[in-house]
Amino acid sequence: MIVLRTLPALAAGLMLSSATVPAAAGMKAAPAKCTSGWVGNVQYSRHMANSQNKTVARVSGKGTDTTSWSMTYDYAAQVTVRATDNPDISLGRANINLKSISTETKAAEDSDMCMQQRVYRTVSGNFVSKSETRANGNGLDADVNIGMDAEGTYRVSVRLPEIKGVVSGSESGSFRGQCKAKEGVNRTIADLPTTIDPVQFSSDGSDRVDPREPDRLTGSHSETLAGATDTISWNLRRCGGALRLVDLKFEDMRFPTWGAWQKITEQTGTIDGNLVRITATVANDGPEEKLATLKLRETYKGDKWDGAKPDSTLDEGTMSVPAGEQRDITFEWDSSGYAWYDDGRPRLVQRIRAEVEDKGRKADEMTRNLKVAPKPVVLVHGLWSNWQAWEI
């Protein structure tokens, strides 16, 4: 069985033992150590893109040959980590998808003279060759390892199994300007079976356990080598309830493509007045289906002036999450007025916290920052003036 292992020999700083030291007289006993295995999600991806363009003179000296080549490679794996009765062992199950496309285009151009016309004319040919690899696998055993040292520094690694796929392709060609017409060739290459090799990748070992949340590990790590970018990200916890928040993301619409939601990055943010779609992903790590209640709150925690102000509820909803699966719940939030505080101060960041509840008890929470920029100001000069009126 392929499993997730926490290396106990290295985990001196985060002991999994349930033994506790007796408290001295008059002293409060220390809280019990966590004795369950890790649960959560590990994501791995590899993206690669490359292209080349080359133009050379033809042997005749009257034309050119141009070759353009491009390639994209996208490999994505979602690993669900489930706990077992053994606190040192958890199960890993992976869903993997791969798609790779290679396209080569050749364009040849030359001058030729037809016997009847005795005038040079331009002749050309265009040829396209395309190859595509597709592969996927669901519910596959995956090996995820977490190694920790006594100081709380840890490394997360993943090893994904081989998957089966197919390779297909196509070729096409066309001609133009020839003295004697040539017919282009178009054909499709039937699917051929292929195997994608196992993949292994790990973080660099520089991440440290947050002492405020010793039973939660979150982070990501990327490396780029020879044009390929490998990324691993993780969201793991132990000794929590069955329900768990996996992700919280923001999207908005930009004029003029209404209805086309785009991801909002924390660095860019949105603009005051935009509708923001908030999507929370909730996972159920328990053995039975759960009814989850998701609450979105506006939180002031950490704000210099309003840190003591109580949180306010923006929206809430419920959904059923089957055992061992995860579901999304979506809300639309109107950001009008959120670029400013009530006293007129600019609001540099909006803190939105998602809370998931199980039978009225909070099971997990996640906070994300969202920048809301003020609405743009448009200055319009008078009929008998011009733009220079606004120069200072």
Secondary structure as GFF3:
##gff-version 3
##sequence-region A 1 392
A	DSSP	beta_strand	3	6	.	.	.	ID=ss1
A	DSSP	three_ten_helix	8	10	.	.	.	ID=ss2
A	DSSP	three_ten_helix	12	14	.	.	.	ID=ss3
A	DSSP	beta_strand	39	57	.	.	.	ID=ss4
A	DSSP	beta_strand	64	83	.	.	.	ID=ss5
A	DSSP	beta_strand	89	113	.	.	.	ID=ss6
A	DSSP	beta_strand	120	141	.	.	.	ID=ss7
A	DSSP	beta_strand	143	148	.	.	.	ID=ss8
A	DSSP	beta_strand	153	160	.	.	.	ID=ss9
A	DSSP	beta_strand	163	176	.	.	.	ID=ss10
A	DSSP	beta_strand	186	196	.	.	.	ID=ss11
A	DSSP	beta_strand	199	202	.	.	.	ID=ss12
A	DSSP	beta_strand	207	208	.	.	.	ID=ss13
A	DSSP	beta_strand	216	225	.	.	.	ID=ss14
A	DSSP	beta_strand	228	237	.	.	.	ID=ss15
A	DSSP	beta_strand	243	252	.	.	.	ID=ss16
A	DSSP	beta_strand	262	263	.	.	.	ID=ss17
A	DSSP	beta_strand	270	271	.	.	.	ID=ss18
A	DSSP	beta_strand	275	284	.	.	.	ID=ss19
A	DSSP	beta_strand	290	298	.	.	.	ID=ss20
A	DSSP	beta_strand	312	321	.	.	.	ID=ss21
A	DSSP	beta_strand	326	334	.	.	.	ID=ss22
A	DSSP	beta_strand	350	358	.	.	.	ID=ss23
A	DSSP	beta_strand	361	370	.	.	.	ID=ss24
A	DSSP	beta_strand	372	373	.	.	.	ID=ss25
A	DSSP	three_ten_helix	387	390	.	.	.	ID=ss26
###
